[in-house]
Amino acid sequence: MVGFCCFIASNILWSVWGWHAQAWALIVLQLVLCVMNLRGWRKNKSASTKAQVTLAEHPFAPPEEGRQTHG
């Protein structure tokens, strides 16, 4: 999650610099990248929540088919 926050902060800072330099294409690019980062953050958050719920419900359940285990 820290990585997503850093990338979003970077997008904001690049956009501020782009506004100062009147680099409109850079601002559009940063907006698109920020939306992609927010989408990834949301997907990562929902995936980690599902994994925690599954583990809480079935802590000793065998791994899903096709998934490799260590050991």
C-alpha positions as CSV (number, residue, x, y, z in Angstrom):
1,M,0.0,0.0,0.0
2,V,2.9,2.3,0.7
3,G,4.0,1.9,-3.0
4,F,0.6,3.0,-4.3
5,C,0.7,6.1,-2.0
6,C,4.2,7.0,-3.3
7,F,3.1,6.7,-6.9
8,I,0.0,8.8,-6.3
9,A,2.1,11.5,-4.6
10,S,4.5,11.3,-7.6
11,N,1.6,11.8,-10.0
12,I,0.4,14.8,-8.1
13,L,3.9,16.4,-8.0
14,W,4.4,15.8,-11.7
15,S,1.0,17.4,-12.4
16,V,1.9,20.4,-10.4
17,W,5.2,20.8,-12.3
18,G,3.4,20.2,-15.6
19,W,0.9,23.0,-14.7
20,H,3.8,25.4,-14.0
21,A,5.5,24.4,-17.2
22,Q,2.2,24.4,-19.2
23,A,2.9,20.8,-20.2
24,W,-0.7,19.8,-20.8
25,A,0.1,16.3,-22.2
26,L,2.1,15.6,-19.1
27,I,-0.9,16.5,-16.9
28,V,-3.2,14.2,-18.9
29,L,-0.6,11.4,-18.7
30,Q,-0.3,11.8,-14.9
31,L,-4.1,11.8,-14.5
32,V,-4.4,8.6,-16.4
33,L,-1.6,7.0,-14.4
34,C,-3.2,8.2,-11.2
35,V,-6.5,6.6,-12.1
36,M,-4.6,3.3,-12.9
37,N,-2.8,3.5,-9.5
38,L,-6.1,4.0,-7.7
39,R,-7.6,1.1,-9.6
40,G,-4.7,-1.1,-8.6
41,W,-5.0,0.1,-5.0
42,R,-8.7,-0.9,-5.0
43,K,-8.1,-4.3,-6.6
44,N,-5.2,-5.0,-4.2
45,K,-7.2,-4.0,-1.2
46,S,-10.2,-6.2,-2.2
47,A,-7.9,-9.2,-2.9
48,S,-6.1,-8.9,0.4
49,T,-9.5,-8.6,2.2
50,K,-10.8,-11.8,0.4
51,A,-7.6,-13.6,1.3
52,Q,-7.9,-12.7,5.0
53,V,-11.6,-13.7,5.1
54,T,-10.8,-17.1,3.4
55,L,-8.0,-17.8,5.8
56,A,-10.2,-16.8,8.8
57,E,-13.0,-19.1,7.6
58,H,-10.8,-22.1,6.7
59,P,-7.3,-21.8,8.2
60,F,-6.5,-25.5,7.4
61,A,-8.1,-25.7,3.9
62,P,-5.9,-27.1,1.2
63,P,-4.6,-24.5,-1.4
64,E,-6.6,-23.8,-4.5
65,E,-6.1,-26.1,-7.4
66,G,-3.3,-25.0,-9.7
67,R,-1.7,-22.9,-7.0
68,Q,1.8,-23.9,-6.0
69,T,2.8,-24.4,-2.4
70,H,6.2,-24.0,-0.8
71,G,7.8,-27.1,0.7
